[in-house]
Every structure is written in structure tokens, then in C-alpha cells.
Amino acid sequence: MATVLSEAEREHFRREGWVKVSGLLDCSVAELQEAVDLVAALPKGGEWLHHFEMTDFGPALARTENFIACSPLLAAVLVTGKIRVGAGELLGEEALLYKEKINYKLVGGAGFAPHQDKPAYPFVNKVLSVMVAVDAATLDNGCLQVVDRHHATVLPQDDRGCIEQGLADTLHFHPMELAAGETLFFDALTPHKSASNTSLLPRRALYPTYNAKSEGDLRTAYYEEKLKAFRAPVDEGVVRLSLIQDFEGRPV
Ligand SMILES: O=C(O)CCC(=O)C(=O)O
């Protein structure tokens, strides 16, 4: 049967906890960037969620989530396109979109503390994290940094839901540079982190998350749960982007 991932790519994912793949984008990089610009320009207050951070250059958009209803092109890329098919090949059954976000990491945008994604994903067990590079991701602009062969268990966490600092300091994180348009599939248990964007250009990335169809269509339930959690008060100085507090940005 025809597959979008090769056996070598699937084996790399199983062994290392991640795999980088090109050729899965169902549009050009320019079209992807234009679609992301349109989402960023949506006004505040719709069903999509914009999140802002303060940078040394002023307030900046940090993340938008829940936007596929507003972007036919991004819906095609994330829902009907090859990326979801590839996610299904790694999950071992058809994949459904569980949630989607754009991390903009504009100039001066903050990084993320060492964490695993799974603790931030309620209702699901067979779940997969994905990054699609909208701009090239480099060490300078705060690309992801991942740990190989460390995707078997949930690691001890601190009270933010991030990996305990003492343990994180012993892990070998290595940079995961990507060309614009490349896709990184990574296990929801693969430890990762990123630094701030010290370059002069944005480092935008799409992050769809997929779950196995046998666990149900949980996207609506996820966003309801998230909005409920976000109504609770947040500690001063924290920008809450996620159900864990991995984001290191400053509030506006
Ligand atoms: O975009 C990044 O630099 C890291 C994102 C991340 O780890 C997350 O959103 O959980």
C-alpha cells in the first residue's frame, strides 16, 4: 500500500522519538506564509484564540490557536492533506486533528522551558506532536531542541508541568533546525525546549497535534477544557499559553 512516509522514516521515529520529513506540504511555502499572515491579522475576540507577550521591542503576538475554521488553506494542509496521513502512519491508525496552534516567535519572542507535551493533552493517550516550519527554524531564531530516545515515560515534573530542572540539566537537548515547509513529527513524550528569537526575523511554526481515531474526535472537548482552565486566575508575571506553564514569555 502507498504511504507518505518511508519505512526508514517510521523506524527513525520509533527509535529516536522524532523524524524530520520534507515534501508533505500540500501548498507552496509562500502560500503557507500568506495563510499564516491572514490568521495573525484576524481581529481579537472570535472563536480563535490570540495570545500576546511583551518583548524588548514591545507587545507581540505569541500564539494563535483554534483557527482552521478561518483558513481553508491551513485546514487543507492540516486536515485533508498528507501531514495527517503521515501522522496516522506513525500512530498506527487514522489520525484526527486534536488541536492546532501557530507559535509566531517574532523578533525577541520568548522560548519554552524543557517539557513533554503529553501532560498538556487531556482525554488522549495515542497522541502525536507535529511542527511544520513556516519560516526556517535555526539556532539563532529559537528552533526546537529535542532529546533522542527518551519517549517511553512521563518524566518527573515541577509545579508548572515542566521537566524538573535538575533532571532537565542532565538531558542532552540538540537543535532541530528545519527548512521552511519541512515537517517534524515528534512523540508527545519527547522532551523538548527552545530559546528566544535573537535573530532579526520571525520564526513562525504551525503545531498540529493528532490523536488516534479510536480515541474519538476530541478537538471540541479539548478547546472547551482549555477555555475552562483559562478562566482560573493565573500567577502574576506568567503568560499562559498552554495547560502547562512551559512558555517563558512576559505578559503584556
Ligand atoms: O515553538 C517553540 O519554540 C516551542 C514550542 C513548544 O514547545 C510548545 O508550544 O509546546
Ligand as a Chemical Component Dictionary entry (heavy atoms), coordinates in Angstrom:
data_LIG
# 
_chem_comp.id                   LIG 
_chem_comp.type                 NON-POLYMER 
_chem_comp.pdbx_formal_charge   0 
_chem_comp.three_letter_code    LIG 
# 
loop_
_chem_comp_atom.comp_id 
_chem_comp_atom.atom_id 
_chem_comp_atom.alt_atom_id 
_chem_comp_atom.type_symbol 
_chem_comp_atom.charge 
_chem_comp_atom.model_Cartn_x 
_chem_comp_atom.model_Cartn_y 
_chem_comp_atom.model_Cartn_z 
_chem_comp_atom.pdbx_ordinal 
LIG O1 O1 O 0 7.808 26.963 19.307 1  
LIG C1 C1 C 0 8.691 26.685 20.126 2  
LIG O2 O2 O 0 9.778 27.248 20.150 3  
LIG C2 C2 C 0 8.460 25.614 21.162 4  
LIG C3 C3 C 0 7.023 25.264 21.257 5  
LIG C4 C4 C 0 6.647 24.273 22.286 6  
LIG O3 O3 O 0 7.448 23.521 22.779 7  
LIG C5 C5 C 0 5.251 24.200 22.644 8  
LIG O4 O4 O 0 4.451 25.036 22.152 9  
LIG O5 O5 O 0 4.907 23.315 23.450 10 
# 
loop_
_chem_comp_bond.comp_id 
_chem_comp_bond.atom_id_1 
_chem_comp_bond.atom_id_2 
_chem_comp_bond.value_order 
_chem_comp_bond.pdbx_ordinal 
LIG O1 C1 DOUB 1 
LIG C1 O2 SING 2 
LIG C1 C2 SING 3 
LIG C2 C3 SING 4 
LIG C3 C4 SING 5 
LIG C4 O3 DOUB 6 
LIG C4 C5 SING 7 
LIG C5 O4 DOUB 8 
LIG C5 O5 SING 9 
# 
